[in-house]
């Protein structure tokens, strides 16, 4: 559905004038329509405008209508994720908050919502904090009744009034965080903001901070671990906490504890990183690949070396699937690099080179980045199951580039005024690739050889002119 700028502005003005409850109800209905696949164009357009109004104004200042819900749901911020992809423990869809807030206003905790709005209208202060906490507790009680089979009495209509299946799925997590807001905040305050290595003294400090009954329930522990992982330089190391609690690195004993969820969370995050890596490669964002590869490599190696995971177990099968996925993702990209190098460095007959012939600088930059990418893959090849293809490709790149560079030096000696600029551009490109494949010393040697060839060609041209 396409609207003119004027029509969009009129829609925005109309939606902004609606009462808060009406805006929330509209968001809920259109989110439901999207989930059912109905009126997707209209729903997407209206939802986009509503979210701009409710969440953030054009000058990046939050509007008044967004303050109550944001204050109430603030403890959930560290756990919110965008999109609708499958969640791991301790994740909540951001899109679920709108329907939940609409339900709280409408029937879940109407009096408490009104009390919070009144406190905000009165100017804020301690009264707002008290009203927020009362509303959070009222929301917890109302949602616990909804998600409890006994509370529903088998009536699914009570659940459907809140939102679609994904929203209902998030209710348990929302309850866990709001119900345990204080112990989670205390744990965050007692934990170092930067954990480089979860071992020895750091591990002991974390075990002390987490030794609170309310933080170790099956419902709350994943959120506690998620807060911890967000502070870690290497989040996969959270499995060390699970191993320490189990007193063993055997996966069966680790899985038997509530801390086994830490392994599930790490494996899920590694799988998501592979998906991010694949997306970055498709979009040509090569600068982030090194970080992704190192993180995935370290995580896979850490799980393999610090846990005794059986190949046929659920965890073992997921790890195998990740290795296969990343191997397939990297393999096709790696195998295509030599072809790109050949296109840039191949010898072209003089008749095919014109006065304006030149190489594409963007293609040169991309190919250089891919050569660097192959070199980086060599470091992690064994763990990522790409050892054979990486070694073979790197060897092919070295052999072809060495031969092509030597041939280009010779072609410079025989070049004329028409072909010389193009040959020199090829030579500069070859030297850049040599730097990546052989090191700076070899590249410098090839640079001197090219300079000598050019100097000799110029002397020959002058001598021919004098005769």
Buried (B, 14 or more C-beta within 10 A) or exposed (E): EEEEEEEBEEBBEEBBEBEBBEBBBBBBBBBBBBBEEEBEEEBBBBBEBBBBBBBEEEEEEEEEBBBBBBBBBEBBEBBBBEEEEEBBBBBBBBBBBBBBBBBBBBEBBBEBBBBBBEBBEEEEEEBBEEBBBBBBBBBBBBBBEBBEEEEBEEEEEBBEBBBBEBBBBBBEBBBBBBBBBEBBEBBBEEBEEEBEEBEEEBBEBBEEBBEBEBBBBEBBBBBBBBBBBBBBEBBBBBBBBBBBBBEBBBBEBBBEBBBBBBBBBBBBBBBBBBEBBBEBBEEEBBEEBBEBBBBBBBBBBBBBEBBBBEEEEEBBEBBBEBBEBBBEBBBEBBBEBBEBBBEBBEEEEEEEBEEEBEBEEEEBEBBBBBBBBBBBBBBBBEBBBBBEBBBEBBEBBBEBBBEBBEBBBEBBBEBEEEBBBBBBBBBBBBBBBBBBBBEEEBBEBBBEBBEEBBEEBEEEBEEEEEE
